[in-house]
Amino acid sequence: MLLLPLFPLNIVAFPHEDLNLKIFEPRYKQLINECIEQNSTFGIPSYFNNKLQGYGTEMTVTQLVRTYPNGEMDIRTKGLRIFRIIDFHNPVEGKLYAGGEISYVNHEEISEEISHELLNLVEKFYLTINTPVNYLSSTHQPFSFRIAHKIGLSLEEEYKLLITKTEQERQKMLIVHLEKIIPIMQNIEKTKARIALNGHFKETDFLNF
């Protein structure tokens, strides 16, 4: 088991995800400075519902973008591997920040296969909300993780995706989610259209009874 410095956040970070962070708390200034100086990694376990969850993603600092006079930092990070917390220490002895004894989770190799059904649903979702998103950009990341933040998943649903081991299972989860949410979004868009017409002259169809 490995002792990994931990930076709990109210997010789900995924492997191979690029994540920008602003560091301002003294404990995390210490943690990030040590990671930069020692070329070491840290973990982001998810924290929600007033509880530290048992899984997270190991991160590496890829760039120190800016350092402020008060020691605050803007950094770029990248997700590496998923881990499970075996034992949590808050704080680590002699440090300001928390840490944990962790073990890595063995996920399958990255698969480039994407379900056609899922692709069609993703396209339908973005057409419904009229928001173009480049979700097919080439990146070394499973498709489910690549679009997880972009299709209206709750934090709990993103976390469930994180701990699901195979890409096939994760894509099935996203299909179920999109099949449920798209009709809701379509109804919202129809309601918005009706509201926009309120007070305007409308063309009406003759109805045959």
N, C-alpha and C positions, 0 to 999 in steps of 0.2 A: 504493500500500500504506500501511497505517496501523500505527503502533506502539501496541499495546494492552498496558496492565499486565495481568499474568497471575497468577492465584491457583489453581494446580493443586490438584485435590482428587480423592479416591478415590470419586467419584460421577460420574453423568452428569446435567448440568443441561439442561433442555429450554427452548426458546423459550416465552414466556408463562407459565412456571412461577414460582410464588411460593416463595422459598427463604429460610429463616431461618438466619443464621450467627452464631456466636460468634467474635469476633476477639480473639486473645490473643498471637500472635507479633509481635515488633517490626516485621518487614518488612510484615506485613499490616495492622498498625495504621497504618503510614505510607501504605500503598496506599489504604486506605479513607478515612483522613482527607483525603488529596488528592482523592479522588473526591467526597467531600462538599463540600469547599471549592470545588472547580472545577466542580462539577456534571458530572463526567465519568464514563465507564464503565470497567469492567474485564472480563476474560474468565476463565471457569472452563473450562480444558481438562481432560479426564479423565486421571487417572493410575492405571494398574493394571498388574499383572504387572511391577512395577519399571520401568515405562516411561511417559514422557509421550506421550500419544496426539496425533495430528496435528490433531484437531478439538475444538472446544469451543463454548460459548455465551457471547455478550456479555451482561453483567449491568449493571443499574443499581440503585443504592441507593434504595429507596423510603421507608425510615424508619430513623432512628437511635433504637432503642427505649430503650437504656440505656447509659450510660458509667460505668465503674467507676473507683475512685480510682487504680488502677494503669494506667489507660489502656485496659483491655480494653473491648470493646463488644459489644452485642447489636444486630444489624441485620436489617432485612428487605430482600430484594432481589427483582428480577424479571428473568426471562430475556427477551432481545430477539431477537438474530439468531445464527445459526450461523456460525462462522468456521473457516478453515483456517490453521494456522501455517505461514508461509513461512520464517521465520528466528527462532530462539529465542535470547534473551539472558538469562543468569543470572549476576549481576544486571544490570539496566539500568544504564547508566553513571550514577554519582552517586546511585543509589538502593539501597535494601536489597532490594527485590523484583525478581522476574523480569518480563520482558516479551517481546513478540514482534511481528515484522512479520507482519500477517495480511491475508487477503482474505476477504470475505464470500461465503458460499455462497448461491446463488440457489435457494431452495425455491419450490415452487408456492404460490399464494395459499391461505390457510386454507380448507379445505373442511369443511362441516358434515355431509356425507354419511357415514353410518355403515353398514357392511355388516350386514344382518340376521343373517347367519351368525355374525359376530363378536359381536354383541350377545347372541345366544342362548348362545354359548359363555361369554361373560363372566358372564352370569347363572348358568349351570350351575356355573361355577368357584366363585362365591361361595356358592351353595347347598351345594356339596360341602364347603367348609371351614367352613360355618355362620358366616360373618362378613359382616354387611351393610356395604356400602360405597356411598357416594353417588357413583357414577361418571358419572351423567348431569347433574351440576350444570352450569349454564350458565356457561361460561367461554370467553374468546376464545383457544381453543387447539385444534389438531387432536385428534381423539379418541384417536389412537394415542399421542400424547404425554401426554394427560390420564390415561390408565390405565397407562402404562408401568411406573410404580413400584408398581403395585397388583395385578399378576398373576404374580408370581414369576419375573420375568426375571432372569437373571444380569447382572452389570455389563457383561460383554462383549456380551450380547444387547441391552441398553439402548443401548450405544454404536453397535452396528450399526444400530439403529433411528434414532438421531440422524442418521447420515450417509446414510440412505436418503432420496431426494429427494421422492418423491411419497407422498401419503397413502394412495392405493390400494395401493401396494407395501408400505407399513408395516402396513396392516391385514391384508394377506395373510400377512405374517410372524407377526403375532399369532395369526391363526387356526391356523397350523401349530403354533405354540408351545402353544396351549391344547388342541388336539387331542392333543398328546403328553402334556401334564402332567395333564389331568383324570383319565384312567384311573389314573395313578399315585396321585393324591390320593384317588381313590375307594377304591383298595386300602388305602391308609394308614388311612382312616376305618374300613373294615371290620375291619382288624387291631386298631385301638384298641377297637372294639366287642367283639371277641372277648376281648381282654385284660380289659376291664371285666367280662365275664361269668365270668371265671375264679374258681372257688370258690363260685359262686352256683348255686342250683337252676335248671335249664333245662327248658323245655318242649321235647319232642322230637317229631318227626313220625314216623309209621310209614312205612317205606320198602317198596315192593313190588319184589321181585326176580323 
